[in-house]
Amino acid sequence: MIHPSAIIEPGAQLGKNVKVGPWTYIGNDVVIGDDCIIESHVVIKGPSEIGSGNHIFQFASVGEACQDKKYNNEPTKLIIGNNNVIRESATIHRGTIQDEGITKIGSNNLFMAYTHVAHDCIVGDNCILANNASLAGHVHVGNWAILAGNSGIHQFCHIGDHAFVGMYSGVNKDVPPFVTTIGTPARTVAINTEGMKRRGFESDEVMATRRAYKTLYRKGLTVEEALIQMADDINNYPAVKTFAEFVKNSERGVVR
């Protein structure tokens, strides 16, 4: 059902069973998959590809040109997966040619009210961005990450799988998988033990990840020394291997 007051440009493509509320605008070069719900007063611009089963709430702005001053109206893109919830007044911008030209959102994510995803960000699956959480340009967020309310991520930072970025965290370096942060600038406080249990990690793997965390953050070692000490657990536990590889490959350095 499409409300008669909605404006849908001729170049837009809507799938089956898409509902569009009053006073919503959907521009050219927008593709929306089946079973999406677009509430009232939403603005969606393109080029944007939006998958199936997404629910976009009122006053959200999706696929708008980015705020980077280098952007010069190049035909960059936004790609969104399936079954995402984008709440009131959230903003998600297209990419820039200074990167790959694409902002990409996975599936089953929740973007609460007033969240912001800037140009060239990549967000995985099953993430939660709580109210007012903001991603600057070129930020990568892994799967199952949680960004609490009013947290902010500096451009080019990476957030690992299952990380928990605490409320009001100001992140200016990479956050390894499974790690919890708090404060500005962000500092680490623990492994996201509860999150790991909820996601089905066995207790021995949780304990091994806690050991890896303590080795890196509590023993006064360099990163290289800590990785050497983790060797056995890296070989025996996939979670520790994920943690260690992220730390090893970090270009900005990890939050410590």
C-alpha positions in Angstrom: 0.0 0.0 0.0 1.4 3.4 -1.0 -0.2 6.5 0.5 -1.4 8.9 -2.1 0.6 11.8 -0.6 3.9 9.8 -1.0 6.3 11.0 -3.8 7.9 8.1 -5.7 10.1 9.1 -8.6 9.8 7.2 -11.9 13.2 5.6 -11.6 12.5 4.0 -8.2 11.8 0.3 -8.1 9.7 -1.2 -5.3 9.3 -4.9 -4.6 6.2 -6.8 -3.7 4.1 -5.9 -0.6 6.0 -2.7 0.1 4.1 -0.2 2.3 4.9 3.5 2.0 3.5 6.1 4.4 2.3 9.6 3.9 4.6 12.4 2.8 7.5 10.1 2.2 9.9 10.7 -0.7 11.6 8.0 -2.7 14.0 9.2 -5.3 15.4 7.9 -8.6 17.9 5.0 -8.6 16.4 3.5 -5.4 15.6 -0.2 -5.3 13.6 -1.5 -2.4 13.0 -5.2 -1.9 9.9 -7.1 -0.9 7.9 -6.7 2.3 9.5 -3.4 3.4 7.7 -0.9 5.5 8.5 2.8 4.9 6.7 5.0 7.4 5.7 8.6 7.0 8.0 11.5 6.3 11.0 9.3 5.3 13.5 10.4 2.6 15.3 7.8 0.6 17.7 8.8 -2.2 19.9 6.9 -4.5 21.7 5.2 -5.9 20.6 2.9 -3.1 19.7 -0.8 -2.9 17.6 -1.8 0.0 16.8 -5.5 0.6 13.7 -7.2 1.9 11.9 -7.0 5.2 13.3 -3.7 6.3 11.4 -1.2 8.5 12.3 2.4 8.2 10.6 4.8 10.6 9.5 8.4 10.3 11.9 11.2 9.5 14.8 8.9 8.7 17.1 10.0 5.9 18.5 7.1 4.0 20.9 7.3 1.0 21.5 11.0 1.1 24.7 12.6 -0.3 27.4 12.6 2.4 28.7 15.5 4.4 32.3 15.1 3.3 33.4 18.4 1.8 35.4 16.5 -0.9 32.2 15.0 -2.2 31.3 16.5 -5.6 28.1 14.7 -6.4 29.7 11.6 -7.8 27.4 8.6 -8.3 28.2 6.7 -5.2 26.0 4.1 -3.6 24.3 2.7 -0.4 23.6 -1.0 0.0 21.4 -2.3 2.8 20.7 -6.0 3.5 17.5 -7.6 4.9 15.4 -7.2 8.0 17.0 -4.1 9.4 15.1 -1.7 11.6 16.0 2.0 11.1 14.3 4.1 13.7 13.2 7.8 13.9 15.5 10.4 12.5 18.4 8.1 11.8 20.7 9.1 8.9 22.7 6.8 6.6 24.8 8.4 3.8 26.2 7.1 0.6 29.9 6.5 0.0 32.6 8.6 -1.6 35.1 8.0 -4.4 37.9 8.4 -1.9 37.1 4.9 -0.7 35.2 2.2 -2.5 32.2 4.5 -3.3 29.8 2.3 -1.2 28.3 2.5 2.3 27.2 -1.0 3.1 24.9 -2.3 5.8 24.3 -6.0 6.5 21.2 -7.7 7.8 19.2 -7.9 11.1 20.6 -4.7 12.5 18.8 -2.2 14.7 19.6 1.5 14.3 17.8 3.4 17.1 16.6 7.0 17.0 19.1 9.7 15.8 21.9 7.2 15.0 24.2 8.3 12.2 26.2 6.1 9.7 28.5 8.3 7.6 30.0 7.8 4.2 31.9 4.6 3.3 31.0 2.8 6.5 30.6 -1.0 6.6 28.3 -2.5 9.2 28.0 -6.2 9.5 25.0 -8.3 10.7 23.0 -8.4 14.0 24.4 -5.1 15.3 22.7 -2.6 17.6 23.4 1.1 17.5 21.6 2.7 20.4 20.2 6.2 20.4 22.6 8.9 19.1 25.4 6.5 18.4 27.4 7.8 15.5 29.9 6.4 13.0 32.2 8.8 11.2 33.4 8.1 7.7 35.1 4.9 6.7 34.3 3.1 10.0 34.0 -0.7 9.9 31.8 -2.5 12.4 31.8 -6.3 12.7 28.9 -8.7 13.4 27.0 -8.7 16.7 28.6 -5.5 17.9 26.7 -3.2 20.2 27.3 0.6 20.3 25.6 2.1 23.4 23.8 5.5 23.5 25.8 8.6 22.6 28.9 6.7 21.6 31.0 8.1 18.8 33.5 6.3 16.5 36.3 8.3 14.9 36.8 7.9 11.2 38.7 4.9 9.9 38.3 3.0 13.2 37.3 -0.7 13.2 35.0 -2.3 15.7 35.4 -6.1 16.1 32.8 -8.8 16.3 30.8 -9.0 19.5 32.4 -5.8 20.9 30.5 -3.7 23.3 31.1 0.1 23.0 29.8 1.6 26.3 27.6 4.6 26.7 29.4 7.9 25.9 32.5 6.1 24.7 34.6 8.3 22.4 36.5 5.7 20.3 39.6 6.9 18.4 41.4 3.5 17.9 40.2 0.1 16.9 38.2 -2.0 19.4 39.1 -5.7 19.3 36.4 -8.4 19.1 34.7 -9.3 22.4 36.1 -6.2 24.2 34.0 -3.7 26.2 34.9 -0.1 26.3 33.9 3.0 28.3 34.8 6.6 28.6 36.3 9.4 26.4 38.8 8.6 25.1 37.6 5.1 25.2 39.4 2.6 27.4 38.9 -1.1 27.8 37.3 -2.6 30.9 36.6 -6.2 30.2 35.7 -9.0 27.8 32.0 -8.9 26.8 31.5 -12.2 28.7 27.7 -12.0 28.9 27.4 -11.3 25.2 29.6 -14.3 24.4 27.4 -16.6 26.5 24.3 -15.3 24.8 25.8 -16.0 21.4 26.5 -19.6 22.3 30.2 -19.6 23.1 31.2 -22.5 25.3 32.6 -21.6 28.8 36.1 -22.8 28.0 36.3 -20.5 25.0 35.0 -17.6 27.0 37.7 -18.3 29.6 40.4 -18.5 27.0 39.3 -15.2 25.5 39.5 -13.7 29.0 43.0 -15.0 29.3 43.9 -13.4 26.0 42.4 -10.1 27.1 44.4 -10.2 30.4 47.6 -11.0 28.5 47.2 -8.0 26.2 45.8 -5.5 28.7 47.0 -6.5 32.2 50.6 -7.7 31.9 52.3 -4.6 30.6 53.4 -6.4 27.5 53.8 -5.1 24.0 51.4 -6.3 21.4 54.0 -8.6 19.9 54.9 -10.1 23.3 51.3 -10.6 24.1 50.6 -12.4 20.9 53.5 -14.8 21.5 52.1 -15.6 25.0 48.6 -16.3 23.5 50.0 -18.8 21.0 48.5 -22.0 22.5 45.0 -20.5 22.9 45.2 -19.0 19.4 45.7 -22.5 18.1 43.0 -24.1 20.2 40.2 -21.5 20.3 38.7 -19.8 17.3 37.5 -16.8 19.4 41.1 -16.2 20.6 42.3 -16.5 17.0 39.8 -13.9 15.9 40.9 -11.6 18.7 44.6 -12.0 18.0 44.3 -11.5 14.3 42.3 -8.3 14.7 44.9 -6.9 17.1 47.8 -8.0 14.9 46.3 -6.5 11.7 45.1 -3.2 13.3 46.4 -0.2 11.3 45.3 2.5 13.8 46.3 0.5 16.9 43.8 -0.9 19.4 42.2 0.8 22.3 44.3 0.1 25.4 
